[in-house]
Amino acid sequence: MKKQNKHLVKLILAVLLWSVVIPMWGQDESAAGYITVSGVVKDKQSRKDLEYVNVSVPGSNIGTVTNSDGAFTLKLDSAKYIPYLEISHVGYRNVQVNLKPGNLDNLKILLTPYTNLLGEVIVYANNPRYIVEEAIRKISLNYSGKSNMLTGFYRETVQKGRRYINISEAVIHTYKTSYESRETARDRVQVLKGRRLLSQKRNDTLAVKLAGGPTLSVYVDIVKNQDALLDMEGLDFYQFNMEEPVQLDNRLQYVISFRPKVILPYALYYGKLYVDYEKLSFTRAEFSLSMDNKAKAVQAILEKKPYGLRFKPQEVSYLVTYKEQNGKTYLNYIRNSIRFKCDWKRKLFSTGYTVLSEMVVTDREENNVTPISNKLSFGQKDPFYDKVYEYWNEDFWGTYNIIEPTESLEHAVHKLKKQSR
């Protein structure tokens, strides 16, 4: 916590200027040579849809996550024999799903919750602060010591009330240097392909943008970016407590909650860290910006706004997950949600907005990796909204894997496409 600029996202609010949008991307070539597996993942007992569940191909770097409806799709090379998928989620037993020709669509996958986790394992005698410190010390051992190129899918949506007013998506590359230094100065993001849809309603006069959108994969990787949260010196600002342990990938996890214990000139976080019991690697983090002081929260997340607009933050939350492969732990998924209200001076009622951004790693390469040049890299202050253009045909993504859109999002896309005609 050496710097006040510790916060991970910045909002740009501006008066929306209407303009004609010209498609940036041409028609995709036919994406032959792959098969598509689709399904929904549910809790076996309650039949509740499970969101952000890992869906991966064992022995490879290919994967995705379920959406908030529990649904997923995964595109696989038809030339490769892939006998099964592995499904994993925090608090549940892993499941392997056999892939059989003719039975690849609309799979129904049920996960069984873990119960009676503790058994003979005694974890409460451990000092939670000490566990976090040891996990930080072991980062260079537990995470990749090589440069990696991640292929990911990024989505950013803005809702006014319950109505979508902006939907933007992209396939990205993220170049990450070794985790040994925990520095992000040479880490870069490049947008390979993207698109957007924007509300054409004249009463949608406020443009809501995230500065640096896809760079979420760099700056919110709290294990790699020591300035984000897991800084040894910054641990003194928090109170740590041991919570009930859980299972993830059939491995026991410490769950350590934290909350601010000091008052600083800027807002701190509260949340939970998940640490592998045997390896002491961070596997998951859930945390939110403290709203105890709204002025500090505004300072943390608001880059700029029009004169006369009043900004009232309500929630800024993050989910970051990691996945182990071949003895090392890698970034898997990041989600950021920002809720706030805005009103103009002299107006009686405020309007609620929700900005959601998420990124899933769908593939990874760590051999013969070439850095992304500064010319091609996406800037931390660049609005993603301004960098992609409207183009929404069904085959747009080709063979790239994405996060399956929810039913409500698909409905919103249909309405926004009709408005733009």
C-alpha positions as CSV (number, residue, x, y, z in Angstrom):
1,M,0.0,0.0,0.0
2,K,2.8,2.4,-0.8
3,K,0.8,4.4,-3.3
4,Q,-2.6,5.9,-3.0
5,N,-3.4,4.8,-6.6
6,K,-3.9,1.2,-5.5
7,H,-7.3,0.8,-7.0
8,L,-7.9,-1.4,-9.9
9,V,-10.5,0.2,-12.1
10,K,-11.5,3.7,-13.1
11,L,-14.8,4.9,-14.5
12,I,-15.1,7.5,-17.2
13,L,-18.5,9.3,-17.3
14,A,-19.2,11.6,-20.2
15,V,-22.1,13.1,-22.1
16,L,-22.9,10.7,-25.0
17,L,-22.3,12.1,-28.4
18,W,-24.2,10.3,-31.1
19,S,-22.4,9.2,-34.2
20,V,-22.5,6.7,-37.0
21,V,-20.5,3.6,-36.2
22,I,-18.7,1.9,-39.1
23,P,-17.9,-1.8,-38.7
24,M,-14.2,-2.5,-38.0
25,W,-14.1,-6.2,-38.7
26,G,-14.9,-8.0,-41.9
27,Q,-16.9,-11.2,-42.3
28,D,-15.3,-14.2,-40.6
29,E,-14.2,-17.1,-42.6
30,S,-16.1,-20.3,-41.9
31,A,-14.8,-21.8,-38.7
32,A,-14.5,-25.4,-39.9
33,G,-12.5,-28.1,-38.1
34,Y,-13.9,-27.9,-34.6
35,I,-16.8,-29.3,-32.6
36,T,-18.8,-27.5,-30.0
37,V,-19.7,-28.9,-26.6
38,S,-22.5,-27.1,-24.6
39,G,-24.3,-27.7,-21.4
40,V,-25.4,-26.4,-18.1
41,V,-24.0,-27.0,-14.6
42,K,-26.2,-27.4,-11.6
43,D,-26.1,-28.2,-7.9
44,K,-27.1,-31.9,-7.6
45,Q,-29.1,-31.3,-4.4
46,S,-30.9,-28.0,-5.1
47,R,-30.7,-28.1,-8.9
48,K,-29.6,-24.4,-8.7
49,D,-27.6,-23.1,-11.7
50,L,-23.9,-22.7,-10.7
51,E,-22.0,-19.7,-12.1
52,Y,-18.3,-19.2,-12.8
53,V,-17.7,-23.0,-12.8
54,N,-14.4,-24.1,-14.5
55,V,-14.9,-26.2,-17.6
56,S,-11.5,-27.4,-18.9
57,V,-9.8,-30.0,-21.1
58,P,-7.5,-32.1,-19.0
59,G,-3.9,-32.1,-20.2
60,S,-4.4,-28.9,-22.1
61,N,-4.7,-25.2,-21.4
62,I,-8.1,-24.9,-23.0
63,G,-11.1,-24.0,-20.9
64,T,-13.9,-21.5,-20.0
65,V,-16.4,-20.8,-17.2
66,T,-20.1,-21.0,-16.9
67,N,-22.2,-17.8,-17.0
68,S,-24.6,-16.7,-14.3
69,D,-27.2,-19.1,-15.8
70,G,-24.8,-22.0,-15.3
71,A,-24.4,-22.4,-19.1
72,F,-21.2,-22.9,-21.1
73,T,-20.0,-23.7,-24.7
74,L,-16.5,-24.9,-25.5
75,K,-15.1,-25.2,-29.0
76,L,-12.6,-28.1,-29.5
77,D,-10.3,-29.1,-32.3
78,S,-12.1,-32.0,-34.1
79,A,-8.8,-33.5,-35.2
80,K,-7.8,-34.1,-31.6
81,Y,-9.2,-36.9,-29.5
82,I,-10.6,-35.4,-26.3
83,P,-12.3,-38.1,-24.2
84,Y,-13.7,-35.9,-21.5
85,L,-14.0,-32.5,-19.8
86,E,-13.3,-31.8,-16.2
87,I,-15.8,-29.6,-14.3
88,S,-14.6,-28.0,-11.0
89,H,-16.0,-25.4,-8.6
90,V,-15.3,-24.2,-5.1
91,G,-17.1,-26.3,-2.5
92,Y,-17.9,-29.1,-4.9
93,R,-16.4,-32.4,-6.0
94,N,-14.8,-32.4,-9.5
95,V,-16.7,-34.2,-12.2
96,Q,-15.4,-35.7,-15.4
97,V,-17.9,-35.6,-18.3
98,N,-17.3,-38.2,-21.1
99,L,-17.6,-36.8,-24.6
100,K,-19.5,-39.1,-27.0
101,P,-20.3,-38.3,-30.6
102,G,-23.9,-37.3,-31.0
103,N,-24.2,-36.3,-27.4
104,L,-22.3,-33.0,-27.1
105,D,-25.1,-30.5,-26.9
106,N,-27.2,-29.5,-23.9
107,L,-25.4,-31.6,-21.4
108,K,-26.8,-31.6,-17.9
109,I,-24.0,-31.7,-15.4
110,L,-24.6,-32.1,-11.7
111,L,-22.0,-31.2,-9.1
112,T,-22.1,-32.7,-5.6
113,P,-21.3,-30.4,-2.7
114,Y,-18.5,-31.4,-0.3
115,T,-19.6,-32.0,3.3
116,N,-17.7,-32.8,6.6
117,L,-14.6,-31.2,5.3
118,L,-12.6,-31.0,8.4
119,G,-12.3,-34.6,9.4
120,E,-9.1,-35.0,11.3
121,V,-7.5,-31.9,9.8
122,I,-7.1,-29.2,12.3
123,V,-6.7,-25.8,10.7
124,Y,-8.0,-23.3,13.3
125,A,-4.8,-23.4,15.3
126,N,-2.9,-21.7,12.4
127,N,-2.4,-18.0,12.4
128,P,-4.3,-16.6,9.3
129,R,-1.9,-13.7,8.9
130,Y,1.1,-16.1,8.9
131,I,-0.6,-18.3,6.2
132,V,-1.1,-15.2,3.9
133,E,2.5,-14.2,4.4
134,E,3.8,-17.7,3.6
135,A,1.6,-17.9,0.5
136,I,3.1,-14.6,-0.6
137,R,6.6,-15.9,0.0
138,K,5.8,-19.1,-2.1
139,I,4.5,-17.2,-5.1
140,S,7.7,-17.6,-7.1
141,L,7.6,-21.3,-6.4
142,N,3.9,-22.0,-7.0
143,Y,3.3,-19.8,-10.1
144,S,5.0,-19.8,-13.5
145,G,8.7,-18.8,-13.7
146,K,8.3,-18.3,-17.5
147,S,6.7,-15.7,-19.6
148,N,3.2,-16.7,-20.7
149,M,0.9,-15.6,-23.5
150,L,-2.8,-16.0,-22.4
151,T,-5.6,-16.0,-24.8
152,G,-8.8,-14.7,-23.2
153,F,-12.3,-13.5,-23.7
154,Y,-13.3,-10.2,-22.3
155,R,-16.8,-8.8,-21.9
156,E,-17.9,-5.4,-20.6
157,T,-21.6,-4.5,-20.1
158,V,-23.4,-1.4,-18.8
159,Q,-26.9,-1.4,-17.4
160,K,-29.1,1.5,-16.7
161,G,-31.5,0.2,-14.1
162,R,-32.2,-3.3,-15.5
163,R,-31.8,-2.4,-19.1
164,Y,-28.5,-2.9,-21.0
165,I,-27.2,0.2,-22.7
166,N,-23.8,-1.0,-23.8
167,I,-22.3,-4.4,-24.6
168,S,-18.7,-4.8,-25.6
169,E,-16.6,-7.9,-26.2
170,A,-13.2,-8.9,-27.4
171,V,-10.7,-11.8,-27.7
172,I,-7.4,-10.6,-26.2
173,H,-3.8,-11.7,-25.7
174,T,-2.2,-11.0,-22.4
175,Y,1.6,-11.2,-22.2
176,K,2.7,-12.0,-18.6
177,T,6.3,-12.1,-17.4
178,S,7.5,-14.4,-14.7
179,Y,5.7,-14.3,-11.4
180,E,9.1,-14.3,-9.6
181,S,9.4,-10.5,-9.7
182,R,5.6,-9.7,-9.2
183,E,6.1,-6.7,-11.4
184,T,3.6,-5.8,-14.2
185,A,5.7,-3.1,-16.0
186,R,6.4,-5.3,-19.0
187,D,3.0,-7.1,-19.0
188,R,0.8,-6.1,-22.0
189,V,-2.7,-6.7,-23.4
190,Q,-3.6,-6.7,-27.1
191,V,-7.1,-6.8,-28.5
192,L,-7.2,-9.3,-31.3
193,K,-10.9,-8.9,-32.3
194,G,-13.8,-7.0,-30.7
195,R,-17.2,-5.6,-31.2
196,R,-19.8,-3.5,-29.4
197,L,-23.5,-2.6,-29.3
198,L,-24.7,0.7,-28.0
199,S,-28.2,1.9,-27.0
200,Q,-29.7,4.3,-29.6
201,K,-32.3,5.7,-27.2
202,R,-32.1,9.5,-27.0
203,N,-32.6,9.5,-23.2
204,D,-29.4,7.5,-22.7
205,T,-27.3,10.6,-22.6
206,L,-24.6,9.3,-20.2
207,A,-21.7,7.4,-21.7
208,V,-20.2,5.0,-19.0
209,K,-16.8,3.6,-19.9
210,L,-14.2,1.6,-18.0
211,A,-10.7,2.9,-18.4
212,G,-8.3,0.2,-19.6
213,G,-11.1,-2.5,-19.6
214,P,-9.2,-5.5,-20.9
215,T,-6.1,-4.7,-18.8
216,L,-8.2,-6.2,-16.0
217,S,-6.1,-9.4,-16.8
218,V,-2.9,-7.5,-15.8
219,Y,-3.8,-5.2,-12.9
220,V,-6.4,-7.4,-11.1
221,D,-4.2,-10.4,-11.1
222,I,-3.5,-9.8,-7.4
223,V,-0.8,-12.6,-7.2
224,K,1.2,-11.0,-10.0
225,N,0.5,-7.4,-9.3
226,Q,1.8,-6.8,-5.8
227,D,0.5,-3.2,-5.9
228,A,-3.1,-4.5,-6.0
229,L,-3.6,-6.2,-2.7
230,L,-1.1,-8.8,-1.6
231,D,1.8,-6.5,-0.6
232,M,3.7,-7.5,2.6
233,E,3.8,-4.0,3.9
234,G,0.1,-3.5,3.3
235,L,-0.9,-6.5,5.4
236,D,-0.5,-4.3,8.4
237,F,-3.6,-2.4,7.4
238,Y,-5.9,-5.5,7.7
239,Q,-7.3,-7.8,10.3
240,F,-7.3,-11.5,9.2
241,N,-9.6,-14.2,10.5
242,M,-9.8,-18.0,9.7
243,E,-13.1,-19.1,8.2
244,E,-14.6,-22.5,7.5
245,P,-12.4,-24.3,5.0
246,V,-13.7,-25.5,1.6
247,Q,-12.7,-27.8,-1.2
248,L,-11.5,-26.7,-4.7
249,D,-10.3,-29.1,-7.4
250,N,-10.6,-31.9,-4.7
251,R,-8.1,-30.1,-2.5
252,L,-8.6,-28.5,0.9
253,Q,-8.5,-24.7,1.0
254,Y,-7.9,-22.3,3.8
255,V,-10.5,-19.5,3.7
256,I,-9.1,-16.3,5.3
257,S,-11.3,-13.2,5.6
258,F,-9.8,-9.8,5.9
259,R,-11.1,-6.3,6.7
260,P,-9.5,-2.9,7.3
261,K,-8.2,-2.2,10.8
262,V,-6.8,1.3,10.1
263,I,-8.0,4.5,8.6
264,L,-6.0,5.8,5.6
265,P,-6.4,8.7,3.2
266,Y,-7.7,6.2,0.6
267,A,-10.2,3.4,0.7
268,L,-9.2,-0.2,1.5
269,Y,-10.8,-3.6,0.8
270,Y,-12.5,-6.4,2.7
271,G,-13.1,-9.9,1.5
272,K,-11.8,-13.5,1.5
273,L,-8.6,-15.2,0.3
274,Y,-8.5,-18.9,-0.6
275,V,-5.2,-20.7,0.0
276,D,-4.3,-24.3,-0.9
277,Y,-3.8,-26.2,2.3
278,E,-0.7,-28.2,1.0
279,K,0.9,-25.9,-1.5
280,L,0.0,-22.5,0.2
281,S,-0.9,-21.1,-3.2
282,F,-3.6,-18.5,-3.7
283,T,-6.5,-20.1,-5.6
284,R,-9.3,-17.6,-5.3
285,A,-10.0,-14.1,-4.0
286,E,-13.3,-12.4,-3.4
287,F,-13.0,-8.7,-2.3
288,S,-14.8,-5.4,-2.3
289,L,-13.9,-1.8,-1.9
290,S,-14.9,-0.4,1.5
291,M,-17.8,2.1,1.2
292,D,-17.4,3.4,4.8
293,N,-16.2,6.7,3.4
294,K,-18.0,7.5,0.1
295,A,-15.6,10.4,-0.7
296,K,-12.7,8.0,-0.6
297,A,-14.6,5.4,-2.7
298,V,-15.4,8.1,-5.3
299,Q,-11.7,9.1,-5.4
300,A,-10.8,5.4,-5.9
301,I,-12.9,4.6,-8.9
302,L,-14.0,7.8,-10.7
303,E,-11.6,9.1,-13.4
304,K,-13.8,12.0,-14.7
305,K,-17.4,13.1,-15.0
306,P,-19.4,15.9,-16.7
307,Y,-19.9,19.1,-14.7
308,G,-23.1,19.0,-12.7
309,L,-23.4,15.2,-12.5
310,R,-23.5,13.8,-9.0
311,F,-21.9,10.3,-8.6
312,K,-22.8,8.0,-5.7
313,P,-20.9,4.7,-5.5
314,Q,-22.7,1.7,-4.0
315,E,-20.5,-1.3,-4.6
316,V,-17.2,-2.2,-6.2
317,S,-16.4,-6.0,-6.0
318,Y,-14.0,-8.4,-7.6
319,L,-13.6,-12.2,-8.1
320,V,-10.2,-13.6,-9.1
321,T,-9.7,-17.3,-9.6
322,Y,-6.6,-19.4,-10.4
323,K,-6.2,-23.0,-11.6
324,E,-3.4,-25.5,-11.1
325,Q,-1.9,-27.4,-14.0
326,N,1.2,-29.6,-13.9
327,G,2.3,-28.4,-10.5
328,K,2.0,-24.6,-11.2
329,T,-0.9,-22.3,-10.6
330,Y,-2.2,-19.9,-13.3
331,L,-4.7,-17.1,-13.7
332,N,-8.1,-18.4,-14.7
333,Y,-10.9,-15.8,-14.4
334,I,-11.5,-12.2,-13.3
335,R,-14.8,-10.5,-12.7
336,N,-15.4,-6.9,-11.6
337,S,-18.8,-5.3,-10.7
338,I,-19.4,-1.6,-10.1
339,R,-22.8,-0.3,-9.0
340,F,-23.5,3.4,-8.6
341,K,-26.2,6.1,-8.9
342,C,-26.0,9.3,-10.8
343,D,-28.2,12.4,-10.9
344,W,-28.0,15.9,-12.3
345,K,-28.3,18.9,-10.1
346,R,-31.9,20.1,-9.7
347,K,-33.2,16.6,-10.5
348,L,-35.2,14.8,-7.9
349,F,-34.5,11.2,-8.8
350,S,-31.2,9.4,-9.3
351,T,-30.6,6.6,-11.9
352,G,-28.8,3.3,-11.0
353,Y,-26.1,1.9,-13.2
354,T,-24.2,-1.4,-13.1
355,V,-20.9,-1.9,-14.9
356,L,-19.8,-5.6,-15.2
357,S,-16.5,-6.7,-16.7
358,E,-15.1,-10.2,-16.9
359,M,-12.3,-12.1,-18.5
360,V,-11.6,-15.8,-18.8
361,V,-8.4,-17.4,-19.9
362,T,-9.4,-19.8,-22.7
363,D,-5.8,-20.9,-23.7
364,R,-2.2,-20.4,-22.7
365,E,1.2,-20.7,-24.3
366,E,4.6,-20.5,-22.4
367,N,7.0,-21.7,-25.0
368,N,8.7,-19.3,-27.5
369,V,6.5,-16.5,-26.3
370,T,7.1,-13.1,-27.9
371,P,6.2,-9.9,-26.0
372,I,3.4,-7.6,-27.2
373,S,4.9,-4.4,-28.5
374,N,4.0,-1.0,-27.1
375,K,2.4,-0.1,-30.4
376,L,-0.1,-3.0,-30.2
377,S,-0.8,-2.9,-26.5
378,F,-4.0,-1.6,-24.9
379,G,-3.4,1.3,-22.5
380,Q,-4.5,1.3,-18.9
381,K,-6.4,4.6,-19.5
382,D,-7.9,3.7,-22.9
383,P,-11.7,3.2,-22.9
384,F,-12.5,-0.1,-24.4
385,Y,-15.8,1.4,-25.5
386,D,-13.9,3.6,-28.0
387,K,-11.6,0.9,-29.4
388,V,-14.1,-1.5,-30.9
389,Y,-16.9,-1.1,-33.4
390,E,-20.3,-2.5,-34.1
391,Y,-20.5,-5.9,-35.9
392,W,-22.7,-8.7,-34.6
393,N,-23.0,-11.6,-37.0
394,E,-23.5,-15.1,-35.5
395,D,-20.1,-16.5,-36.6
396,F,-18.1,-13.5,-35.5
397,W,-15.9,-15.4,-33.0
398,G,-15.1,-18.4,-35.3
399,T,-13.0,-20.9,-33.4
400,Y,-12.4,-18.7,-30.4
401,N,-13.8,-19.7,-27.1
402,I,-16.0,-17.2,-25.2
403,I,-18.2,-16.9,-22.1
404,E,-21.6,-18.0,-23.1
405,P,-24.0,-15.0,-23.0
406,T,-26.9,-15.3,-20.5
407,E,-30.5,-15.4,-21.7
408,S,-31.0,-11.8,-20.6
409,L,-27.9,-10.7,-22.4
410,E,-28.9,-12.4,-25.6
411,H,-32.3,-10.7,-25.4
412,A,-30.6,-7.3,-24.9
413,V,-28.4,-8.0,-27.9
414,H,-31.5,-8.6,-30.0
415,K,-33.1,-5.4,-28.9
416,L,-29.9,-3.3,-29.4
417,K,-29.4,-4.7,-32.9
418,K,-33.0,-3.7,-33.8
419,Q,-32.4,-0.2,-32.6
420,S,-29.2,0.2,-34.6
421,R,-30.8,-0.7,-37.9
